[in-house]
Amino acid sequence: MHSVTGATSIIPISPSENPATATVGEQFTWVFRTTGEKAEDYSFSGLPPGVEDSGVVTSGISSVTGTPTEAGEYTVAIIG
C-alpha cells in the first residue's frame, strides 16, 4: 500500500508501513491519516480480496482491514 499526495494527503500512522506487507490468512490493518479539504470523501480501488475500507473516519484517521484471501502484489489506489 502506498500513500498519495496532493490536495488531500494520505499519511500512514505508525506502525503501518508504506508499502505494507500482508500475509494470506492473517488479520491485516493499515492505519492512515487524511489531510486536506474533504479528506473524508475517498474510496479505494485494487484492495486485495478479504481486505476492505473500515469506513471509520475520526479526526482524519481511518484504516483498511481484513484477512487477505489471495496471494499477490496489489497496487491500491486511494481516490479522493
C-alpha positions in Angstrom: 0.0 0.0 0.0 1.5 3.3 -1.0 0.3 6.7 0.1 -0.6 9.5 -2.3 -0.1 13.3 -2.1 -1.7 16.3 -3.4 -4.6 18.5 -2.2 -5.5 15.6 0.0 -2.6 13.6 1.5 -2.7 10.1 2.9 -0.1 9.6 5.7 0.5 6.1 7.2 0.3 6.1 11.0 3.0 4.1 12.8 3.4 1.1 13.0 1.7 0.9 9.5 4.4 0.6 6.8 4.5 2.2 3.4 4.4 0.0 1.3 2.6 -2.5 3.5 3.0 -6.3 3.6 0.2 -8.7 4.5 0.0 -12.5 4.9 -2.8 -14.6 3.4 -5.0 -15.9 6.3 -3.7 -13.5 8.9 -5.5 -10.3 10.1 -4.2 -7.2 8.4 -4.8 -3.5 9.3 -3.3 -0.4 7.7 -4.0 2.8 9.6 -3.6 6.3 7.9 -4.4 9.9 8.4 -6.0 12.0 5.7 -5.4 15.8 5.3 -6.8 18.4 3.1 -10.3 19.6 2.0 -13.0 16.9 2.1 -10.4 14.4 3.3 -13.3 12.1 4.5 -14.5 11.6 0.9 -12.4 8.9 -0.5 -12.6 5.4 -2.0 -10.3 2.5 -2.7 -9.5 0.6 -5.9 -7.5 -2.6 -6.0 -7.7 -3.8 -2.4 -6.8 -7.5 -2.1 -9.7 -9.9 -1.7 -10.6 -10.1 2.0 -9.4 -6.5 2.8 -11.8 -3.5 2.9 -12.1 0.1 3.9 -13.1 0.3 7.6 -15.3 3.2 6.8 -14.4 4.9 10.1 -13.0 8.4 9.9 -12.2 10.1 13.2 -10.2 13.3 13.1 -9.0 12.2 9.6 -7.8 8.8 10.9 -9.1 5.7 9.1 -7.9 2.2 8.1 -8.2 -0.7 5.8 -8.6 -4.0 7.5 -9.4 -7.7 6.9 -7.8 -11.1 6.3 -6.3 -11.4 2.8 -7.5 -14.5 0.9 -5.3 -14.4 -2.2 -1.5 -14.0 -2.6 -0.1 -11.5 -4.9 1.2 -8.0 -5.3 -1.6 -5.4 -5.3 -1.5 -1.7 -6.4 -4.1 0.1 -4.3 -5.4 3.5 -5.3 -6.9 5.8 -2.8 -9.2 8.1 -4.7 -10.2 11.4 -3.1 
